[in-house]
Amino acid sequence: MGGAAPSALVWQRAEPSYWWAPKGEEASWLTQQYQASPRYPVKFWLQAGRFETQGPNGGIYRNTLAFEKVLREKGYTVSFHPWSSGHDYAAWCEALVYGMRDFTGLASQRKPSTPDVAKHEIFNSAKR
């Protein structure tokens, strides 16, 4: 399917936010849809910053935690990466690298620890 499915989805439901909900619905609408539906043959790779707490229902971080919980309860394969970040380009770049590595099968058998900006080599060298 490649890009056909996402392209069709965007065409039908164009919206810049992953946590989109129909007008008048809660931000947890997507989570509720998965909770009420049969299990689909897909896997999930989720990432959210621990500081993404602004917005409805506790923001992207708490919504992602709730979504992950529902997916696991339904029996989905879920890889969730909570990072010490906000909603920013630095986190997205790192998520893209880790996500592509996981999706392409290039991930090592040993899972890397969750990235922590405060422990990063560049951050620590700047403090010297």
C-alpha positions as CSV (number, residue, x, y, z in Angstrom):
1,M,0.0,0.0,0.0
2,G,2.9,2.4,0.6
3,G,1.5,5.9,0.6
4,A,-1.9,5.1,-0.8
5,A,-3.7,4.6,2.5
6,P,-2.3,7.7,4.2
7,S,-2.9,9.7,1.0
8,A,-6.5,8.7,0.9
9,L,-6.9,9.4,4.6
10,V,-5.5,12.9,4.2
11,W,-7.7,13.5,1.2
12,Q,-10.8,12.6,3.1
13,R,-9.9,13.9,6.6
14,A,-7.3,16.7,6.1
15,E,-6.4,18.0,9.5
16,P,-3.0,19.1,10.8
17,S,-3.5,17.5,14.2
18,Y,-3.2,13.7,14.9
19,W,-5.6,14.2,17.8
20,W,-8.3,15.5,15.5
21,A,-11.9,15.0,16.6
22,P,-15.1,15.9,14.8
23,K,-16.7,19.1,15.8
24,G,-18.4,18.8,19.2
25,E,-16.4,15.6,20.2
26,E,-13.8,15.2,22.9
27,A,-10.1,15.2,22.1
28,S,-10.1,11.5,23.1
29,W,-12.5,10.7,20.2
30,L,-9.8,8.6,18.3
31,T,-9.1,6.6,21.4
32,Q,-12.8,5.9,21.9
33,Q,-13.1,4.8,18.2
34,Y,-10.4,2.2,18.7
35,Q,-11.8,1.1,22.0
36,A,-15.2,0.4,20.4
37,S,-14.0,-1.2,17.2
38,P,-12.6,-4.6,16.3
39,R,-8.9,-5.1,16.3
40,Y,-7.2,-4.3,13.0
41,P,-4.0,-6.1,11.7
42,V,-1.7,-3.1,12.3
43,K,1.2,-2.2,14.6
44,F,1.7,1.2,16.3
45,W,4.8,3.3,17.0
46,L,3.9,6.2,19.3
47,Q,6.0,9.0,20.6
48,A,5.1,11.9,22.8
49,G,7.1,14.4,24.9
50,R,6.6,14.4,28.6
51,F,6.2,18.2,28.5
52,E,3.4,18.1,25.9
53,T,0.8,18.6,28.6
54,Q,-1.2,21.6,27.3
55,G,-4.6,21.2,25.7
56,P,-7.7,19.1,26.2
57,N,-7.5,16.0,28.5
58,G,-3.9,16.8,29.6
59,G,-2.5,17.4,26.1
60,I,-0.7,15.2,23.6
61,Y,1.3,13.3,26.3
62,R,-1.7,12.2,28.4
63,N,-3.8,11.5,25.3
64,T,-1.0,9.3,23.9
65,L,-0.8,7.4,27.2
66,A,-4.6,6.7,27.1
67,F,-4.4,5.7,23.4
68,E,-1.5,3.3,24.2
69,K,-3.5,1.7,27.0
70,V,-6.5,1.1,24.9
71,L,-4.4,-0.3,22.0
72,R,-2.6,-2.7,24.4
73,E,-5.9,-3.8,26.0
74,K,-7.2,-4.6,22.4
75,G,-4.1,-6.7,21.7
76,Y,-2.3,-4.4,19.4
77,T,1.5,-4.4,19.1
78,V,2.5,-1.0,20.4
79,S,5.9,0.6,20.8
80,F,5.6,3.8,22.8
81,H,8.4,6.2,23.3
82,P,7.8,8.9,26.0
83,W,10.7,11.4,25.6
84,S,12.0,14.2,27.8
85,S,10.9,16.9,25.4
86,G,8.1,19.1,24.3
87,H,6.3,19.5,21.0
88,D,9.3,20.7,18.9
89,Y,11.5,20.0,15.9
90,A,14.3,18.5,18.0
91,A,12.0,15.8,19.4
92,W,10.5,15.2,15.9
93,C,13.9,14.7,14.3
94,E,14.9,12.2,16.9
95,A,11.6,10.4,16.7
96,L,12.0,10.2,12.9
97,V,15.4,8.5,13.2
98,Y,14.2,6.0,15.9
99,G,10.9,5.3,14.1
100,M,12.5,4.7,10.8
101,R,15.2,2.5,12.4
102,D,12.4,0.4,14.1
103,F,10.2,0.3,10.9
104,T,13.0,-0.8,8.7
105,G,14.2,-3.6,11.0
106,L,17.5,-1.9,11.6
107,A,16.9,-1.7,15.3
108,S,19.3,-3.7,17.4
109,Q,18.0,-6.5,19.6
110,R,18.9,-4.3,22.6
111,K,16.4,-1.5,22.9
112,P,18.1,1.9,23.5
113,S,17.1,3.8,26.6
114,T,14.6,6.6,26.3
115,P,16.4,9.7,25.1
116,D,16.9,12.3,27.8
117,V,18.0,15.7,26.7
118,A,19.6,16.5,30.0
119,K,22.0,13.6,29.6
120,H,22.9,14.3,26.0
121,E,26.6,14.7,25.1
122,I,26.0,18.1,23.4
123,F,24.0,19.4,26.4
124,N,26.7,18.4,28.9
125,S,29.5,19.8,26.8
126,A,27.8,23.2,26.7
127,K,27.7,23.3,30.5
128,R,31.5,23.1,30.7
